[in-house]
Amino acid sequence: MLVDCVPLVEVEDMMIMGKKPDPKCVFTYVQSLYNHLRRHELRLRGKNV
């Protein structure tokens, strides 16, 4: 919420997957979060310079 990350996977979908989530889904989600947070960090650094 603090960095405005959009949830790609609904809670209900994760509950349906149980203990065996789709690896491609998890990878895509983590990659999306990483890229978003990296851009956020770069914006913050740009403001501090």
N, C-alpha and C positions, 0 to 999 in steps of 0.2 A: 504494500500500500504506500509506503514512503517513497518508493522510486517508480511508482506507476507501472508495475509489471502486470501484463494481461495474463490471466490464467488460461492456459491452452487446454487443460484437461479438467473436466467437471468432476466434482467430488463423487457424484453418483457413478461415473464411468470408472473411477479408480476403485470404488467399492466393488463393482462388478468384476473387475480384474482380480481382486483378492490378492493372494500372495504371489501370483504369477503375472505381473504386468507385462504388456507388450514391450519388448526391448527397444523397438524403433520409436515407440511413443515416448518412452522415458528419455531416450537419447535426444530426441527432437526437443522435448520440454527443457531439459537441462541446458542444451545448446542455446536455446532461445533465451533462457534466463541469464546465462553467462554473457551473451552478446548484449543484451539490454543493460545489464549492470555495468559492463565494460564501457558502453557508450555514456552511461550516466556518470561514471567515474571520470571519464575524459572531459565531460562538460563541466564538472565541478572543478577539476584542475585548471581548466581554461579560465574560469571565473576568478580563481585565486592568483593567477599570474599577473 
